[in-house]
Amino acid sequence: MLIETVKKEHFQIAGGDIICVASKICSLAEGDVVDLKQVVPTSLARKIQQRISRKDERLIQVIIYQTSDPTRNCCSFSNEKAGC
């Protein structure tokens, strides 16, 4: 995607240039895109969302789905932040 865009937009890239790539473009390129309208949050996602109210419970559910621990016991909380 990056190379196609560079060619299409006629960007000039020279030796020594720095290219920053956002994780979103990587997700798009890998086809790793989730429509949150289609995600049904579990009780665990709702419970986590109560502790971290700024995060959509559907997004929390996607994070739970993407964790490699099938028991979902690896989630941790610290100062209104969560990680799985």
Helices and strands as residue ranges (DSSP letters): H 2-8, H 23-30, G 36-38, H 43-51, H 57-66, E 76-78, E 81-83
